[in-house]
Amino acid sequence: MSSTDANAQAAPAPAPRTDTDAETSPLPAGGGTVSTDSDSEDTLELRLPDELIALFSEEEGAHADEAPERREIKTAPTRARSIDGDLLDDVGDWGSVTTPAGAFHLVPVHIERDLPLVSRWMNDPAVAEFWKLAGPPSVTENHLRAQCTGDGRSVPCLGVLEGTPMSYWEIYRADLDPLARHYPARPHDTGIHLLIGAVADRGRGLGGILLRAVADLALDKRPVCARVVAEPDLRNTPSIAAFLTAGFRFSAEVELPAKRAALMVRDRLLRDLL
């Protein structure tokens, strides 16, 4: 992180979601990017890509002559962000993109400001079926805070269309997520979870339009990323349809802890063909 027009109208760092509305709601909290359940612990145990380990070694050698206390800060990080900087290349600075539906941009979630809105969306039955975050605001808050205070491998955002917040997104490093255990992940794979909040915004094609826009933003702003991935629930056919409309291809069925998902992939090399 879903029906795309209903939840894409929606995936994990810790555990991701992905489906957009009732049509595109992201995966359930336990199958996605970041959650506070056991998937979060699994994520911490996930082996870092060889490229990050190599960077770690180079950093250690470069500071070998520094004072021991400074070396410890720089060469013994406990979080991936310390090694790789911003893991998602400043999602908040990706900027606005023009879509057939109007100007759209992602704004990282500010919990105190955005919790009431996001929690209300999560309690919509069409969204709750796939995100599994219905309940008091504290349920959504725990899900958001796990990402906001984590190591940066997942960034929760509001999708703002023509100045109005109307969707919730999770942009995450799929290669550093538990999802990577279930498909042949490549370094810097970027994952998406999405849900469209307002019922009036669902079922009219917004899911596909916005998914294409955000996937293209990820490819434009993250030159090291060769593809964008998502894992909507196989039962969520509207969400899968939205991803196909957005230029994703169906890659495989994957069995995740909380669901059987469709692995959707948008390749940089095919973006002008699909």
Secondary structure, 3 states (H helix, E strand, C coil): CCECCCECCCCCCCCCCCCEEECECCCCHHHCCCCCCHHHHHHHHCCCCHHHHHHHHHHHHHCCCCCHHHHHHHHCCCCHHHHHCCCCCCHHHCCCEEECCEEEEEEECCHHHHHHHHHHHHCCHHHHHHHCCCCCHHHHHHHHHHHHCCCCCEEEEEEEECCEEEEEEEEEEHHHCHHHHCCCCCCCCEEEEEEECCHHHCCCCHHHHHHHHHHHHHHHHCCCCCEEEECCECCCHHHHHHHHHCCCEEEEEEEECCEEEEEEEEEHHHCCCC
